[in-house]
């Protein structure tokens, strides 16, 4: 079976063929639309694929819910009443950014997750996906995280009674955590000595320890338990949290998180806000806690001392039977007790200054006590210490998410260093003042001791014991009072920040069915369009007559449609076919080109092999023969002869024999065909030197001799893009045809045809556009490029729609 063509003539080649650019653009658009519509079945297939994909995505993609809460963050008060705030570089916007970073930090996420039981997940296995159950499940798994534990893999738990359950491990790989170790070791699927265990009892193996309790009345069931490692869980929730101000310059933050379970997202946000407030309150209480601990250390020794002195006083009074002292002794005792109390307080202050100096030297700010907690009412020192502790808390918050080298931490360190130096300078002065007061009090006590020595001996001994008791009792009462004040201050502390709105779920945010279907429709129509555009604009082959016309500098005289046939001699096989009529149209158009009533030589070539020049040569010769013109078809392609096959001849003698001198009479190698008026001169045996034979000077005289006997001589020549001998044949021909094949000839070959036309100075050169897709012909040539297509004996092509239309409408 052979494929061949149906040919249609173009507009008159002598007329200009330049079209306005607007018409070209319109044609391009119509061409793209036509190609798109012509491939409607691919469009429907693409739409079906994408719509089915959208349906599956909407049906089986896990739902994603968005949970949101609102949280108020109080802008920090610098507290620098006596200093310029700009000195410390206070920036409220930067502070708000830092607070957002802290809320999103891993330590805060860890505090929040400690409030929840997210380490254990319960999943039901569906047909396609798995669904997690939270917060309730038919079983409860209690995990001992101090024991090595299997994580990041599924453990299948199934039971068929209320007493026992079985375990299996469906995954190939699992992780193994160790107590107090952040790393995870990868292990293969574990193997158990037994697989059945009782409910409510601890199951302990080298790689896990947990207890399964049945919390529902289900007598049988199956569920997947997945244990999550702590660090992975923290990273997941810390990384998925989104924070943004509710409005610009607002200190109310919108906290949002996406999760596959709405209740989990809500619980996490609420726990996160509570954890942040607890952490803030813990930092606030740190100062009061330090004060209480310091006072407790002092009171622990004083309590024993006070009990000892009290017992000693009672024993002395009982032994000496003296219970009252004289009025003179009472006066001396009161003055001594007052001075002792003042001296003790000053010594306590000086001890605090020295401890504070040590903390500052070591830069250990966590144990520092605010002076006011010990009754030191120095406004400058109190403000400096308060600012120092605030900066230390700020640094601790920053260090949860940043490194020492970060700009924010370096700036806080600079401020801490400045405050440290200021406090140490101030401590030098207050310590000197305390030392001066202590020396003055000791001097005054020494003066009173002179009066004390004049009292009776027993009364002096009693006063000494009472003095020690009064001193210890005064210090104890003072410290107890300060401890109570610190405890009250700690109990009355409240967070500066607060929860404005607890978390709620705004609904499903993914998948979005409407958007997915719209996207599927768009992609379903776009993909075929891109395919069409790619075929139009990205191909390097000629596929459009308009594009061909733009590139050519010679007219297109004929267009040939592709069609499968059983013979190359289509004109003789079916004289009433549309193909035959098309060749007749080409013959008619040739009347405008060829000289009337004179023999003519027509040369047909192509740029490369396989473009259909031999087929066009034979059928053009056939229509001339049918019209009564005595026609000779000469095969000048000495390298790849073909004509003999279609005429049923032997290629043992031909043009190569004549040109090489082995045959002297050309008539002896001209064969008459089975068709009237058509003779053929075959190429003959393939010679070793075809170019030299064509150019040896014998061919042109032979043609001139044969023109006296034939009306039309058609030369089937070799491709000009492959061999050179065709160039010598152009001078013999009256008309030259270049065959360009649809979807075969390269666009770059058109430039070669233009080059040959210009350099060979061919006066009558034309193009035959060959083997065009019939669907292209049915559309493109309806715009003025078709003549005679589909006439006479051609049966209408009917697809499914055509056959259906014929059945119903006749």
TACORKA-V584394 format. One record per run of one state. SS is the DSSP state (alpha for helix, beta for strand, coil for the rest). FROM is the first residue (numbers start at 1). TO is the last residue. If there is no record, write none. Layout:
ss-><SS	SS>
from-><FROM	FROM>
to-><TO	TO>
//
This chain:
ss-><coil	beta	coil	alpha	coil	alpha	coil	beta	coil	alpha	coil	alpha	coil	alpha	coil	beta	coil	beta	coil	beta	coil	beta	coil	beta	coil	beta	coil	beta	coil	beta	coil	beta	coil	beta	coil	beta	coil	beta	coil	alpha	coil	beta	coil	beta	coil	alpha	coil	alpha	coil	alpha	coil	alpha	coil	alpha	coil	alpha	coil	beta	coil	alpha	coil	beta	coil	alpha	coil	beta	coil	alpha	coil	alpha	coil	beta	coil	alpha	coil	beta	coil	alpha	coil	alpha	coil	alpha	beta	coil	beta	coil	alpha	coil	alpha	coil	beta	coil	alpha	coil	beta	coil	beta	alpha	coil	beta	coil	alpha	coil	alpha	coil>
from-><1	2	10	21	39	40	61	64	73	85	89	92	104	106	115	120	126	130	134	139	144	149	152	154	160	164	169	173	178	184	189	196	199	202	206	208	215	221	228	230	241	242	246	252	260	262	321	327	363	371	375	379	399	407	453	457	493	498	511	513	539	541	542	545	552	556	566	570	574	578	591	600	607	613	627	631	636	643	648	655	660	666	670	673	678	682	690	695	698	708	712	717	726	730	735	742	746	747	761	765	773	774	784	800	810>
to-><1	9	20	38	39	60	63	72	84	88	91	103	105	114	119	125	129	133	138	143	148	151	153	159	163	168	172	177	183	188	195	198	201	205	207	214	220	227	229	240	241	245	251	259	261	320	326	362	370	374	378	398	406	452	456	492	497	510	512	538	540	541	544	551	555	565	569	573	577	590	599	606	612	626	630	635	642	647	654	659	665	669	672	677	681	689	694	697	707	711	716	725	729	734	741	745	746	760	764	772	773	783	799	809	810>
//
